Amino acid sequence: MLICHCAVVSDRAIRAAIVDGASDVAEVGQRCGAARACGGCVPGIESLLAEAAIAIREPASVGARQAARRHAYVCGDHERREAAAAVA
């Protein structure tokens, strides 16, 4: 789904920027180009940042569980994310 229409940036690209370390709207913009024009996408980016903050609060795990969670988050696949959480 497109979040930033001005720069044509999808939720997946924004999620990937967050996984790569972006922790606020400005950093997301630097990494993927979103939120640099009209600002209409800022609420959507803030929502994705908040969603990621909840996921980050979980204790870090190693191996398949961590990879499954990261993949589910980046892809926005809620069923896979729930399955990964059930494994933990």
Contacts in CASP RR format, 6 or more apart in sequence:
PFRMAT RR
TARGET T0000
AUTHOR 0000-0000-0000
METHOD contacts of the structure
MODEL  1
MLICHCAVVSDRAIRAAIVDGASDVAEVGQRCGAARACGGCVPGIESLLA
EAAIAIREPASVGARQAARRHAYVCGDHERREAAAAVA
1 10 0 8 1.000
1 11 0 8 1.000
2 8 0 8 1.000
2 9 0 8 1.000
2 10 0 8 1.000
2 11 0 8 1.000
3 9 0 8 1.000
3 10 0 8 1.000
3 11 0 8 1.000
3 14 0 8 1.000
3 34 0 8 1.000
3 41 0 8 1.000
3 44 0 8 1.000
3 45 0 8 1.000
3 48 0 8 1.000
4 14 0 8 1.000
4 33 0 8 1.000
4 34 0 8 1.000
4 35 0 8 1.000
4 37 0 8 1.000
4 40 0 8 1.000
4 41 0 8 1.000
4 45 0 8 1.000
5 41 0 8 1.000
6 36 0 8 1.000
6 37 0 8 1.000
6 38 0 8 1.000
6 39 0 8 1.000
6 41 0 8 1.000
7 32 0 8 1.000
7 33 0 8 1.000
7 34 0 8 1.000
7 36 0 8 1.000
7 37 0 8 1.000
9 32 0 8 1.000
9 33 0 8 1.000
9 34 0 8 1.000
9 41 0 8 1.000
11 48 0 8 1.000
11 76 0 8 1.000
12 74 0 8 1.000
12 75 0 8 1.000
12 76 0 8 1.000
13 32 0 8 1.000
13 34 0 8 1.000
14 28 0 8 1.000
14 32 0 8 1.000
14 34 0 8 1.000
14 45 0 8 1.000
14 48 0 8 1.000
15 48 0 8 1.000
15 52 0 8 1.000
15 73 0 8 1.000
15 74 0 8 1.000
15 76 0 8 1.000
16 32 0 8 1.000
16 74 0 8 1.000
17 27 0 8 1.000
17 28 0 8 1.000
17 29 0 8 1.000
17 31 0 8 1.000
17 32 0 8 1.000
17 34 0 8 1.000
18 28 0 8 1.000
18 48 0 8 1.000
18 49 0 8 1.000
18 52 0 8 1.000
19 52 0 8 1.000
19 70 0 8 1.000
19 73 0 8 1.000
19 74 0 8 1.000
20 31 0 8 1.000
21 27 0 8 1.000
21 31 0 8 1.000
22 28 0 8 1.000
22 29 0 8 1.000
22 30 0 8 1.000
22 31 0 8 1.000
22 49 0 8 1.000
23 49 0 8 1.000
24 49 0 8 1.000
25 35 0 8 1.000
25 42 0 8 1.000
25 45 0 8 1.000
25 46 0 8 1.000
25 49 0 8 1.000
26 35 0 8 1.000
28 34 0 8 1.000
28 35 0 8 1.000
28 45 0 8 1.000
28 49 0 8 1.000
29 35 0 8 1.000
29 36 0 8 1.000
34 41 0 8 1.000
34 45 0 8 1.000
35 41 0 8 1.000
35 42 0 8 1.000
35 45 0 8 1.000
52 73 0 8 1.000
55 69 0 8 1.000
55 73 0 8 1.000
58 69 0 8 1.000
58 88 0 8 1.000
60 66 0 8 1.000
61 69 0 8 1.000
61 88 0 8 1.000
64 87 0 8 1.000
65 84 0 8 1.000
65 87 0 8 1.000
65 88 0 8 1.000
68 80 0 8 1.000
68 83 0 8 1.000
68 84 0 8 1.000
68 87 0 8 1.000
69 81 0 8 1.000
69 84 0 8 1.000
69 85 0 8 1.000
69 88 0 8 1.000
71 77 0 8 1.000
71 80 0 8 1.000
72 78 0 8 1.000
72 80 0 8 1.000
72 81 0 8 1.000
72 83 0 8 1.000
72 84 0 8 1.000
73 81 0 8 1.000
END
